[in-house]
Amino acid sequence: MSTGLALVAALGVLALVATLALERYGGVRELALIAALAAAAAAGRVLLAPLPSVQPVTVICLVTGAALGLRAGVAVGALAALLSNGFLGHGPWTPAQMVLWALAGATGALLGDRMLRRSVLVPVAALWGFAFSWGMNLWFLATFGPEVSEEAMLAVSARSLPFDIAHATGNAIIALVVGPALARLIVRYRRRIRVRSIEEPSAAIRRGSGGDPGTPPGRAAW
């Protein structure tokens, strides 16, 4: 993937994320939270790059999807892959990684509040370590060959098994150590921004209905 194409893809994803987030309760505040989570996931992946297959992206996507919903989880997954590959190297694998981590975010949204419990997050994160690796193996066969078949998939998966185990183990450890605290942080911030988003229009309406003597009744003061 060329630098120009990667930039176009990044702008497209950012525009989509902005549109979707602004439709939600939190508006710009929630968009800022999504961007911060994607940046944290990307930075963690880059910092942990010396450890093969160990990264925090999967756990952050799962927790984000559970706490903020489907669109946020998908957006964080796609953006994290796109941003981190700006440092680690873009290639034909970037779209596949974006899709797989977006699906991890969708899994978190599907399981909802249950995902925020350590007893659920840890095993699901571990399973996603294998699922992500198998998904990339399938993409590799579909892109570079020799063929997509059961025999070829088994052969490629056997070669990648040590990395798959490292991926699953890393996910489980990160989920165990960081997951609950991250979930509490996101949920707390979600409540704050959504309460503010509800209160601010109500306050403006109250001011327009007579709370502000200089504003005609029925008209909000901006």
TITI-745989 format. One record per residue (C-alpha): residue number from 1; residue in one letter; x, y, z. Coordinates in steps of 0.2 Angstrom, whole numbers, always signed. Example, Ala and Ser with C-alpha at 12.3 -4.5 7.8 and 13.67 -1.06 7.14 Angstrom:
BEGIN
<node k="1" r="a" c1="+62" c2="-22" c3="+39"/>
<node k="2" r="s" c1="+68" c2="-5" c3="+36"/>
END
This chain:
BEGIN
<node k="1" r="m" c1="+0" c2="+0" c3="+0"/>
<node k="2" r="s" c1="+8" c2="+16" c3="-5"/>
<node k="3" r="t" c1="+9" c2="+31" c3="+6"/>
<node k="4" r="g" c1="-4" c2="+41" c3="-4"/>
<node k="5" r="l" c1="-16" c2="+27" c3="-4"/>
<node k="6" r="a" c1="-14" c2="+25" c3="+15"/>
<node k="7" r="l" c1="-17" c2="+43" c3="+17"/>
<node k="8" r="v" c1="-33" c2="+42" c3="+7"/>
<node k="9" r="a" c1="-39" c2="+27" c3="+17"/>
<node k="10" r="a" c1="-35" c2="+36" c3="+33"/>
<node k="11" r="l" c1="-45" c2="+51" c3="+29"/>
<node k="12" r="g" c1="-59" c2="+41" c3="+23"/>
<node k="13" r="v" c1="-59" c2="+31" c3="+39"/>
<node k="14" r="l" c1="-58" c2="+47" c3="+50"/>
<node k="15" r="a" c1="-72" c2="+55" c3="+40"/>
<node k="16" r="l" c1="-83" c2="+40" c3="+43"/>
<node k="17" r="v" c1="-79" c2="+39" c3="+61"/>
<node k="18" r="a" c1="-83" c2="+58" c3="+63"/>
<node k="19" r="t" c1="-100" c2="+56" c3="+54"/>
<node k="20" r="l" c1="-105" c2="+41" c3="+65"/>
<node k="21" r="a" c1="-98" c2="+48" c3="+81"/>
<node k="22" r="l" c1="-107" c2="+65" c3="+79"/>
<node k="23" r="e" c1="-123" c2="+55" c3="+77"/>
<node k="24" r="r" c1="-121" c2="+47" c3="+94"/>
<node k="25" r="y" c1="-125" c2="+55" c3="+111"/>
<node k="26" r="g" c1="-108" c2="+61" c3="+114"/>
<node k="27" r="g" c1="-105" c2="+71" c3="+98"/>
<node k="28" r="v" c1="-88" c2="+79" c3="+97"/>
<node k="29" r="r" c1="-83" c2="+73" c3="+114"/>
<node k="30" r="e" c1="-86" c2="+54" c3="+110"/>
<node k="31" r="l" c1="-76" c2="+57" c3="+94"/>
<node k="32" r="a" c1="-62" c2="+63" c3="+104"/>
<node k="33" r="l" c1="-63" c2="+48" c3="+115"/>
<node k="34" r="i" c1="-63" c2="+36" c3="+100"/>
<node k="35" r="a" c1="-48" c2="+45" c3="+92"/>
<node k="36" r="a" c1="-39" c2="+44" c3="+109"/>
<node k="37" r="l" c1="-42" c2="+25" c3="+111"/>
<node k="38" r="a" c1="-37" c2="+21" c3="+93"/>
<node k="39" r="a" c1="-21" c2="+31" c3="+96"/>
<node k="40" r="a" c1="-17" c2="+22" c3="+112"/>
<node k="41" r="a" c1="-20" c2="+5" c3="+104"/>
<node k="42" r="a" c1="-9" c2="+10" c3="+89"/>
<node k="43" r="a" c1="+5" c2="+17" c3="+101"/>
<node k="44" r="g" c1="+4" c2="+1" c3="+112"/>
<node k="45" r="r" c1="+6" c2="-10" c3="+96"/>
<node k="46" r="v" c1="+21" c2="+0" c3="+90"/>
<node k="47" r="l" c1="+29" c2="-1" c3="+108"/>
<node k="48" r="l" c1="+27" c2="-19" c3="+109"/>
<node k="49" r="a" c1="+33" c2="-23" c3="+92"/>
<node k="50" r="p" c1="+49" c2="-31" c3="+98"/>
<node k="51" r="l" c1="+38" c2="-45" c3="+106"/>
<node k="52" r="p" c1="+31" c2="-55" c3="+92"/>
<node k="53" r="s" c1="+12" c2="-55" c3="+91"/>
<node k="54" r="v" c1="+10" c2="-47" c3="+107"/>
<node k="55" r="q" c1="+0" c2="-30" c3="+106"/>
<node k="56" r="p" c1="-15" c2="-22" c3="+116"/>
<node k="57" r="v" c1="-26" c2="-18" c3="+101"/>
<node k="58" r="t" c1="-38" c2="-33" c3="+102"/>
<node k="59" r="v" c1="-42" c2="-30" c3="+121"/>
<node k="60" r="i" c1="-44" c2="-11" c3="+118"/>
<node k="61" r="c" c1="-56" c2="-15" c3="+103"/>
<node k="62" r="l" c1="-66" c2="-28" c3="+113"/>
<node k="63" r="v" c1="-68" c2="-16" c3="+128"/>
<node k="64" r="t" c1="-72" c2="-1" c3="+117"/>
<node k="65" r="g" c1="-86" c2="-10" c3="+108"/>
<node k="66" r="a" c1="-93" c2="-16" c3="+124"/>
<node k="67" r="a" c1="-93" c2="+1" c3="+132"/>
<node k="68" r="l" c1="-97" c2="+13" c3="+118"/>
<node k="69" r="g" c1="-106" c2="+2" c3="+105"/>
<node k="70" r="l" c1="-103" c2="-6" c3="+88"/>
<node k="71" r="r" c1="-98" c2="+9" c3="+78"/>
<node k="72" r="a" c1="-85" c2="+15" c3="+91"/>
<node k="73" r="g" c1="-78" c2="-3" c3="+92"/>
<node k="74" r="v" c1="-76" c2="-5" c3="+73"/>
<node k="75" r="a" c1="-69" c2="+12" c3="+71"/>
<node k="76" r="v" c1="-56" c2="+10" c3="+85"/>
<node k="77" r="g" c1="-51" c2="-7" c3="+77"/>
<node k="78" r="a" c1="-49" c2="+0" c3="+59"/>
<node k="79" r="l" c1="-40" c2="+16" c3="+65"/>
<node k="80" r="a" c1="-28" c2="+7" c3="+76"/>
<node k="81" r="a" c1="-22" c2="-5" c3="+62"/>
<node k="82" r="l" c1="-21" c2="+10" c3="+50"/>
<node k="83" r="l" c1="-11" c2="+21" c3="+62"/>
<node k="84" r="s" c1="+1" c2="+8" c3="+69"/>
<node k="85" r="n" c1="+5" c2="+2" c3="+51"/>
<node k="86" r="g" c1="+11" c2="+20" c3="+47"/>
<node k="87" r="f" c1="+26" c2="+16" c3="+59"/>
<node k="88" r="l" c1="+27" c2="-3" c3="+56"/>
<node k="89" r="g" c1="+24" c2="-3" c3="+37"/>
<node k="90" r="h" c1="+9" c2="-3" c3="+26"/>
<node k="91" r="g" c1="+6" c2="-16" c3="+14"/>
<node k="92" r="p" c1="-8" c2="-27" c3="+6"/>
<node k="93" r="w" c1="-10" c2="-34" c3="+24"/>
<node k="94" r="t" c1="-17" c2="-17" c3="+31"/>
<node k="95" r="p" c1="-35" c2="-19" c3="+25"/>
<node k="96" r="a" c1="-36" c2="-37" c3="+32"/>
<node k="97" r="q" c1="-29" c2="-31" c3="+49"/>
<node k="98" r="m" c1="-42" c2="-17" c3="+49"/>
<node k="99" r="v" c1="-56" c2="-28" c3="+45"/>
<node k="100" r="l" c1="-51" c2="-41" c3="+58"/>
<node k="101" r="w" c1="-49" c2="-29" c3="+72"/>
<node k="102" r="a" c1="-65" c2="-20" c3="+67"/>
<node k="103" r="l" c1="-73" c2="-37" c3="+70"/>
<node k="104" r="a" c1="-65" c2="-38" c3="+87"/>
<node k="105" r="g" c1="-74" c2="-22" c3="+91"/>
<node k="106" r="a" c1="-90" c2="-29" c3="+84"/>
<node k="107" r="t" c1="-88" c2="-44" c3="+96"/>
<node k="108" r="g" c1="-86" c2="-33" c3="+111"/>
<node k="109" r="a" c1="-102" c2="-24" c3="+106"/>
<node k="110" r="l" c1="-112" c2="-40" c3="+103"/>
<node k="111" r="l" c1="-107" c2="-46" c3="+120"/>
<node k="112" r="g" c1="-111" c2="-29" c3="+128"/>
<node k="113" r="d" c1="-109" c2="-27" c3="+147"/>
<node k="114" r="r" c1="-104" c2="-45" c3="+149"/>
<node k="115" r="m" c1="-87" c2="-41" c3="+140"/>
<node k="116" r="l" c1="-83" c2="-29" c3="+154"/>
<node k="117" r="r" c1="-81" c2="-43" c3="+166"/>
<node k="118" r="r" c1="-64" c2="-50" c3="+168"/>
<node k="119" r="s" c1="-71" c2="-68" c3="+168"/>
<node k="120" r="v" c1="-78" c2="-65" c3="+150"/>
<node k="121" r="l" c1="-65" c2="-53" c3="+143"/>
<node k="122" r="v" c1="-50" c2="-64" c3="+147"/>
<node k="123" r="p" c1="-56" c2="-80" c3="+137"/>
<node k="124" r="v" c1="-63" c2="-70" c3="+123"/>
<node k="125" r="a" c1="-47" c2="-60" c3="+121"/>
<node k="126" r="a" c1="-37" c2="-76" c3="+121"/>
<node k="127" r="l" c1="-49" c2="-84" c3="+108"/>
<node k="128" r="w" c1="-48" c2="-68" c3="+97"/>
<node k="129" r="g" c1="-29" c2="-71" c3="+97"/>
<node k="130" r="f" c1="-31" c2="-87" c3="+88"/>
<node k="131" r="a" c1="-46" c2="-80" c3="+77"/>
<node k="132" r="f" c1="-35" c2="-65" c3="+71"/>
<node k="133" r="s" c1="-21" c2="-76" c3="+67"/>
<node k="134" r="w" c1="-32" c2="-89" c3="+57"/>
<node k="135" r="g" c1="-40" c2="-74" c3="+48"/>
<node k="136" r="m" c1="-23" c2="-67" c3="+43"/>
<node k="137" r="n" c1="-18" c2="-85" c3="+37"/>
<node k="138" r="l" c1="-33" c2="-86" c3="+27"/>
<node k="139" r="w" c1="-30" c2="-69" c3="+19"/>
<node k="140" r="f" c1="-12" c2="-74" c3="+15"/>
<node k="141" r="l" c1="-18" c2="-90" c3="+6"/>
<node k="142" r="a" c1="-31" c2="-80" c3="-4"/>
<node k="143" r="t" c1="-18" c2="-66" c3="-8"/>
<node k="144" r="f" c1="-2" c2="-76" c3="-11"/>
<node k="145" r="g" c1="-8" c2="-94" c3="-13"/>
<node k="146" r="p" c1="-4" c2="-107" c3="-17"/>
<node k="147" r="e" c1="-23" c2="-110" c3="-14"/>
<node k="148" r="v" c1="-37" c2="-109" c3="-2"/>
<node k="149" r="s" c1="-40" c2="-126" c3="+4"/>
<node k="150" r="e" c1="-41" c2="-136" c3="+20"/>
<node k="151" r="e" c1="-24" c2="-144" c3="+18"/>
<node k="152" r="a" c1="-16" c2="-127" c3="+14"/>
<node k="153" r="m" c1="-24" c2="-119" c3="+29"/>
<node k="154" r="l" c1="-18" c2="-133" c3="+41"/>
<node k="155" r="a" c1="-1" c2="-131" c3="+34"/>
<node k="156" r="v" c1="+0" c2="-113" c3="+36"/>
<node k="157" r="s" c1="-8" c2="-113" c3="+53"/>
<node k="158" r="a" c1="+4" c2="-126" c3="+59"/>
<node k="159" r="r" c1="+19" c2="-115" c3="+55"/>
<node k="160" r="s" c1="+11" c2="-100" c3="+63"/>
<node k="161" r="l" c1="+6" c2="-109" c3="+79"/>
<node k="162" r="p" c1="+20" c2="-103" c3="+90"/>
<node k="163" r="f" c1="+15" c2="-85" c3="+85"/>
<node k="164" r="d" c1="-4" c2="-89" c3="+88"/>
<node k="165" r="i" c1="-1" c2="-95" c3="+105"/>
<node k="166" r="a" c1="+10" c2="-79" c3="+109"/>
<node k="167" r="h" c1="-4" c2="-69" c3="+102"/>
<node k="168" r="a" c1="-18" c2="-77" c3="+113"/>
<node k="169" r="t" c1="-7" c2="-77" c3="+128"/>
<node k="170" r="g" c1="-3" c2="-59" c3="+126"/>
<node k="171" r="n" c1="-21" c2="-55" c3="+124"/>
<node k="172" r="a" c1="-26" c2="-64" c3="+140"/>
<node k="173" r="i" c1="-12" c2="-56" c3="+150"/>
<node k="174" r="i" c1="-17" c2="-39" c3="+144"/>
<node k="175" r="a" c1="-35" c2="-42" c3="+147"/>
<node k="176" r="l" c1="-32" c2="-49" c3="+165"/>
<node k="177" r="v" c1="-20" c2="-34" c3="+170"/>
<node k="178" r="v" c1="-27" c2="-19" c3="+161"/>
<node k="179" r="g" c1="-44" c2="-24" c3="+155"/>
<node k="180" r="p" c1="-55" c2="-20" c3="+170"/>
<node k="181" r="a" c1="-47" c2="-3" c3="+173"/>
<node k="182" r="l" c1="-49" c2="+2" c3="+155"/>
<node k="183" r="a" c1="-67" c2="-3" c3="+155"/>
<node k="184" r="r" c1="-70" c2="+7" c3="+171"/>
<node k="185" r="l" c1="-62" c2="+22" c3="+163"/>
<node k="186" r="i" c1="-71" c2="+21" c3="+147"/>
<node k="187" r="v" c1="-88" c2="+18" c3="+156"/>
<node k="188" r="r" c1="-85" c2="+33" c3="+168"/>
<node k="189" r="y" c1="-80" c2="+45" c3="+153"/>
<node k="190" r="r" c1="-95" c2="+38" c3="+143"/>
<node k="191" r="r" c1="-107" c2="+43" c3="+157"/>
<node k="192" r="r" c1="-100" c2="+60" c3="+159"/>
<node k="193" r="i" c1="-100" c2="+65" c3="+140"/>
<node k="194" r="r" c1="-117" c2="+58" c3="+137"/>
<node k="195" r="v" c1="-125" c2="+67" c3="+153"/>
<node k="196" r="r" c1="-117" c2="+83" c3="+147"/>
<node k="197" r="s" c1="-123" c2="+81" c3="+129"/>
<node k="198" r="i" c1="-141" c2="+79" c3="+136"/>
<node k="199" r="e" c1="-139" c2="+93" c3="+149"/>
<node k="200" r="e" c1="-132" c2="+106" c3="+137"/>
<node k="201" r="p" c1="-147" c2="+107" c3="+125"/>
<node k="202" r="s" c1="-159" c2="+107" c3="+140"/>
<node k="203" r="a" c1="-150" c2="+122" c3="+148"/>
<node k="204" r="a" c1="-150" c2="+131" c3="+132"/>
<node k="205" r="i" c1="-169" c2="+128" c3="+130"/>
<node k="206" r="r" c1="-172" c2="+134" c3="+148"/>
<node k="207" r="r" c1="-162" c2="+150" c3="+145"/>
<node k="208" r="g" c1="-172" c2="+153" c3="+129"/>
<node k="209" r="s" c1="-188" c2="+151" c3="+138"/>
<node k="210" r="g" c1="-186" c2="+165" c3="+151"/>
<node k="211" r="g" c1="-170" c2="+160" c3="+160"/>
<node k="212" r="d" c1="-161" c2="+174" c3="+151"/>
<node k="213" r="p" c1="-170" c2="+191" c3="+151"/>
<node k="214" r="g" c1="-161" c2="+197" c3="+136"/>
<node k="215" r="t" c1="-167" c2="+182" c3="+125"/>
<node k="216" r="p" c1="-185" c2="+181" c3="+118"/>
<node k="217" r="p" c1="-195" c2="+167" c3="+125"/>
<node k="218" r="g" c1="-194" c2="+151" c3="+115"/>
<node k="219" r="r" c1="-177" c2="+155" c3="+107"/>
<node k="220" r="a" c1="-161" c2="+148" c3="+113"/>
<node k="221" r="a" c1="-146" c2="+159" c3="+118"/>
<node k="222" r="w" c1="-131" c2="+154" c3="+108"/>
END
